[in-house]
Amino acid sequence: MQRTSASAKPYSGTRRRLKVWFVLVALFMGWALLTIVDLIEQQGRTEQRVVAAEQELDGYEADRRELQKKIELLNDPEYIQEVARKEYGMIIPGEQPIQVTRPEE
């Protein structure tokens, strides 16, 4: 009879070890799952920041192109002459200025 009780105890110890092993594996898998979820959230936030930075960079690039065009225009004598006439009312020597007036209502 001792044999049956002796053979039952090792089996119950094995079951206990398997339960502990499954609990440890389950805890590890839970930790791994939480870590993966956290990394996915971080990746999403990082992608949003990258998109925002790219949009900001595109805006700066557009501003740079606009300023480059203005620099090129400022090197053009005809543009400078046009600005002087329109904004400052300057004329070339010998020209007759024409002023258009509207009747008051």
Buried (B, 14 or more C-beta within 10 A) or exposed (E): EEEEEEEEEEEEEEEEEEEEEEEEEEEEEEEEEEEEEEEEEEEEEEEEEEEEEEEEEEEEEEEEEEEEEEEEEEEEEEEEEEEEBEEEEEEEEEEEEEEEEEEEE
